[in-house]
């Protein structure tokens, strides 16, 4: 059976929902691990990816309900039952070695006022940059009670391409390697259904790597197309420089970090995912105003704090403030430079309106960063240095989606302070 569905993506609306189901053919005692393999072949001449999802043993799988309404994936096909209803595609695998195949358009233009044409996903004859979210639609997955998944992501590259990188650890499989596949282990303990999210870069690449032990082992890869004006060694050195202070704020070290570098016509900004982030080659390690896109996106990636109910200013303001604070604490700026950066943020924030908006603009983010700088000082003063805004960040990391009330509650729990939210 075949179904087609192509529509414009809303990248900020992609969520994975996990639900549970029961099956008469499987008891709790019989429930087991479900192996899922994702196969991706890039086809530059068609500007698409061919994707196949394979499940060897379907005994414990009831159905997988994909949300394809805002997806650029199309031509879904399977020998098992497929039901398309109002932008949802339900796959009901009944036979072992079940397979769902489809295609995904990769190029995605991002609207911008100043850059002209800019893309946050793109494929050329020499490389591609995209997110795993773009090629595996979000899904509601129903397994037998107690079942879990293990997943692998396999890439088949054009013969002239030399590599592929993701934020997931690589898997060594000699048989797959002989077949021409490059693989990664997809393991997200917070989800029952392991979906290959995060940034992906493949093609003719230049990649630099390092292993950091501070205190846990983190493997960092910085990768960009060979023809990009991206300075991988500068980025790698900078990340090692700020890493100790970053870990203090984050409270943990990720197992792996991928930094993807892009060049025009990719979007001139930074975008984070759960295990990786993208930055354009035009973005400096430290901007002239003393902030850092790299630390800003690193903060987003590790803490995963995001706003809800007009709370975007919280996530963006924290990331911007910590881009300044971590640089300062690392020795990258003296007190005079730190104060000058705060003055420049203060000037920038003058054009900001109410912080309680759906999306935080540059001026709004500057205003929020100043608020958090003041709050950090107040918490340290009130607790005689025992606590700081770092502890509030650790509290918010347990919530992830936060609003103003969550911030007020976390501050009170940490320091006893009753705060007023900025307008």
Secondary structure, DSSP 8 states (H G I E B T S, - for coil): -EE-------GGG---EE----BTTB-TTT--EEEEEEEEEEEGGGTEEEEEEEES--TTEEEEEEE-TT--EEEEE-SSEEEEETTEEEEE--SSSEEEEEEEE--EE---SSSSS-EEEEE-SSEEEEEHHHHS--EEEEE-TT-EEEEEEEEE--TT--EEEESS-EE--HHHHHTTEEEEEE--TT-SS----SEEEEESEEEEEEEEESSSEEEEEEEEETTS---HHHHHHHHHHHHHHHHHHHSS--SEEEEEEE-TTB-SSEEE-SSEEEEETTS-SS-TTS--HHHHHHHHHHH--EE-SS-HHHHHHHHHHHHHHHHHHTTSS-HHHHHHHHHHHHHHGGG---S-SSS--HHHHHHHHHHHHHHHHHHHHHTTTS--HHHHHHHHHTT-EE-HHHHHHHHHHHH--------
